[in-house]
Amino acid sequence: MPFYVSPEQQMRDKSDYARKGVGRSRSSVVLQYAGGILMATPNASTVLHKISEIYDRIAFAAVGRYNEYEVLRKAGVTYADLTGYSFDRGDVTARGLANWYAQQLGTSFTESMKPYEVEIVVAEVGARPDDDQIYRISWDGSVSDEPGFVAFGGQADQVSAALKEAFSDNMSLTQALGAALTALTAPPAATPAASGAAASAASTAGNGTPTELTASQLEIAILDRARAHRTFRRLQGPRLEELIAESRSASASAPETSAAPEAAPAPEASPASDDPPTGPAAGSDGIPKPPKAK
């Protein structure tokens, strides 16, 4: 005789299963900068991409099972192409694509025995920074609008906290890359009861990445606002190495700059005026004199 399982328990079990699958992946970040949108993720493969182009001004980033989010990526490209061909290229938007992905993932989550173990971000660069759009779509079909930046997959909460500290409006590409690298390599939060093994593990990031990522270990792409048609561009090779070196040198010089105002104070100089605002007149011994007899 089959056992009865309540719908609430079924949804809870599916969500826990998908969350664990996504949590085993490495974290990725997407953030705005003055010239567009930056996407960054640890990825040693040069063939299997986590970040891809969807349409003219729209990009796709995902974590989780590669075979599952690759199917979703191809389906999204087909949806965008058909929409642009049937209507107008301007009708293809990140919001429409995010809603379409939410419908597909929500239907699969409800009707299938096994949910998708993926988490997706769809980003669109606008003509102005205020027009940029970043949407996060979870395995159960829920959609959230993420203004400014988003971290997802792996230790998303920890990476998001580090990214929040490093992020600011109107950053340059070098500053944005530095903020992304800082967040992706953020050490796990220390606890009072941490053991020796946990302390030694602090030398690596919480999402399984080393404290410093090289160009060969990263997948970086941008949506370049200055481009008129296809804005998606990958950063790799010497150009990426140059940007990483610049971002790290800027991060290394930042503490020195901030520490300059905290130098030891100089000894107090004597007042320039002959009559100071308080105290006895200059040249006196500091002892009040009785008034002269008339």
TILOKE-452332 format. One record per residue (C-alpha): x, y, z; residue in one letter. Coordinates in steps of 0.1 Angstrom, whole numbers, padded with zeros to 4 digits, always signed. Layout:
XYZA
...
This chain:
+0000+0000+0000M
+0015+0034-0010P
+0023+0058+0018F
+0007+0092+0019Y
+0030+0122+0019V
+0015+0157+0023S
+0022+0182-0005P
+0040+0204+0020E
+0064+0176+0029Q
+0070+0168-0008Q
+0078+0204-0017M
+0101+0207+0014R
+0120+0175+0004D
+0124+0187-0032K
+0136+0221-0021S
+0161+0206+0003D
+0174+0182-0023Y
+0179+0210-0049A
+0194+0233-0023R
+0220+0207-0014K
+0229+0201-0051G
+0234+0239-0057V
+0253+0243-0025G
+0279+0218-0037R
+0288+0241-0066S
+0312+0271-0065R
+0298+0305-0060S
+0294+0330-0088S
+0289+0368-0087V
+0272+0393-0110V
+0276+0430-0104L
+0272+0464-0120Q
+0300+0488-0128Y
+0301+0521-0146A
+0306+0506-0180G
+0282+0477-0178G
+0277+0444-0159I
+0305+0420-0148L
+0300+0382-0143M
+0327+0362-0126A
+0330+0325-0114T
+0357+0301-0106P
+0360+0277-0136N
+0391+0259-0147A
+0375+0246-0179S
+0378+0265-0211T
+0351+0245-0229V
+0323+0241-0204L
+0310+0276-0197H
+0289+0288-0168K
+0285+0322-0183I
+0271+0327-0218S
+0254+0351-0242E
+0216+0349-0246I
+0208+0378-0269Y
+0221+0412-0279D
+0223+0428-0244R
+0214+0398-0223I
+0237+0373-0206A
+0231+0341-0186F
+0250+0327-0156A
+0243+0295-0137A
+0255+0271-0110V
+0246+0236-0102G
+0244+0206-0126R
+0260+0215-0159Y
+0239+0192-0181N
+0207+0207-0166E
+0215+0244-0169Y
+0230+0239-0204E
+0196+0226-0215V
+0180+0257-0200L
+0205+0280-0216R
+0198+0265-0251K
+0161+0268-0245A
+0165+0304-0235G
+0184+0312-0266V
+0157+0296-0287T
+0130+0316-0269Y
+0149+0349-0273A
+0155+0342-0311D
+0119+0333-0318L
+0106+0364-0298T
+0130+0387-0316G
+0122+0373-0350Y
+0084+0372-0345S
+0081+0407-0330F
+0111+0430-0326D
+0146+0427-0312R
+0138+0453-0286G
+0110+0430-0273D
+0135+0405-0259V
+0142+0416-0223T
+0158+0401-0193A
+0125+0404-0174R
+0106+0384-0200G
+0133+0358-0202L
+0134+0355-0164A
+0097+0350-0163N
+0099+0323-0189W
+0127+0305-0170Y
+0106+0308-0138A
+0076+0291-0155Q
+0098+0263-0168Q
+0115+0257-0134L
+0083+0261-0115G
+0065+0235-0136T
+0093+0211-0133S
+0096+0216-0096F
+0059+0209-0091T
+0053+0180-0115E
+0086+0161-0117S
+0099+0137-0091M
+0134+0153-0093K
+0137+0191-0095P
+0164+0209-0114Y
+0196+0214-0093E
+0203+0248-0107V
+0203+0285-0099E
+0202+0310-0128I
+0210+0347-0132V
+0198+0366-0162V
+0213+0401-0167A
+0206+0429-0192E
+0227+0460-0197V
+0209+0492-0205G
+0218+0524-0221A
+0223+0539-0186R
+0232+0523-0153P
+0197+0529-0140D
+0183+0507-0168D
+0205+0476-0159D
+0185+0445-0148Q
+0197+0415-0128I
+0173+0387-0120Y
+0180+0356-0100R
+0158+0324-0106I
+0159+0295-0082S
+0152+0258-0087W
+0116+0262-0076D
+0108+0290-0101G
+0110+0319-0077S
+0124+0351-0092V
+0140+0380-0074S
+0152+0414-0087D
+0188+0420-0076E
+0198+0457-0079P
+0235+0463-0080G
+0249+0428-0074F
+0241+0392-0066V
+0260+0361-0053A
+0246+0327-0059F
+0256+0290-0055G
+0280+0275-0030G
+0284+0297+0001Q
+0262+0325-0014A
+0254+0342+0019D
+0291+0345+0028Q
+0301+0357-0006V
+0272+0381-0007S
+0283+0396+0026A
+0319+0401+0014A
+0306+0416-0019L
+0284+0440-0001K
+0314+0454+0017E
+0334+0458-0015A
+0307+0470-0038F
+0300+0507-0046S
+0282+0526-0073D
+0300+0536-0105N
+0330+0514-0100M
+0355+0510-0128S
+0360+0476-0144L
+0392+0471-0124T
+0375+0479-0092Q
+0345+0457-0100A
+0369+0428-0108L
+0387+0434-0075G
+0354+0434-0056A
+0344+0401-0073A
+0377+0384-0065L
+0376+0396-0029T
+0341+0381-0025A
+0349+0348-0042L
+0380+0342-0021T
+0365+0354+0012A
+0375+0331+0040P
+0348+0314+0061P
+0336+0332+0091A
+0355+0322+0122A
+0337+0307+0152T
+0348+0306+0188P
+0348+0268+0189A
+0368+0264+0157A
+0392+0235+0158S
+0427+0234+0145G
+0415+0217+0113A
+0390+0245+0108A
+0416+0271+0114A
+0438+0256+0088S
+0409+0255+0064A
+0406+0293+0067A
+0433+0296+0041S
+0408+0286+0015T
+0376+0303+0005A
+0343+0291+0018G
+0332+0279-0016N
+0362+0257-0022G
+0384+0282-0040T
+0420+0292-0031P
+0427+0325-0015T
+0440+0338-0048E
+0425+0329-0082L
+0446+0331-0114T
+0433+0339-0148A
+0433+0302-0158S
+0410+0294-0129Q
+0384+0321-0137L
+0356+0326-0162E
+0350+0363-0166I
+0326+0380-0190A
+0311+0415-0193I
+0281+0432-0209L
+0298+0463-0223D
+0275+0493-0223R
+0295+0511-0250A
+0289+0485-0276R
+0259+0492-0299A
+0247+0457-0309H
+0261+0426-0292R
+0274+0437-0258T
+0287+0403-0245F
+0324+0399-0243R
+0347+0374-0226R
+0378+0385-0207L
+0406+0360-0209Q
+0443+0356-0217G
+0467+0386-0213P
+0439+0411-0209R
+0424+0393-0179L
+0458+0388-0163E
+0464+0425-0167E
+0431+0434-0151L
+0437+0410-0122I
+0471+0425-0115A
+0457+0460-0116E
+0429+0451-0092S
+0452+0434-0067R
+0477+0463-0068S
+0449+0487-0062A
+0436+0466-0033S
+0471+0464-0018A
+0476+0502-0020S
+0442+0509-0004A
+0451+0501+0032P
+0483+0523+0029E
+0462+0552+0017T
+0436+0548+0044S
+0463+0545+0071A
+0480+0578+0061A
+0456+0601+0081P
+0463+0579+0113E
+0500+0589+0115A
+0513+0601+0148A
+0503+0636+0156P
+0529+0663+0153A
+0539+0682+0186P
+0517+0712+0193E
+0531+0744+0179A
+0529+0777+0198S
+0501+0800+0188P
+0509+0824+0160A
+0491+0853+0177S
+0507+0873+0206D
+0475+0870+0226D
+0462+0834+0226P
+0424+0829+0228P
+0427+0815+0263T
+0453+0816+0291G
+0478+0843+0301P
+0495+0866+0276A
+0525+0855+0257A
+0557+0859+0276G
+0541+0858+0311S
+0549+0833+0338D
+0513+0822+0340G
+0507+0837+0375I
+0480+0863+0378P
+0493+0897+0388K
+0475+0920+0413P
+0461+0952+0398P
+0484+0982+0399K
+0476+1008+0426A
+0462+1041+0412K
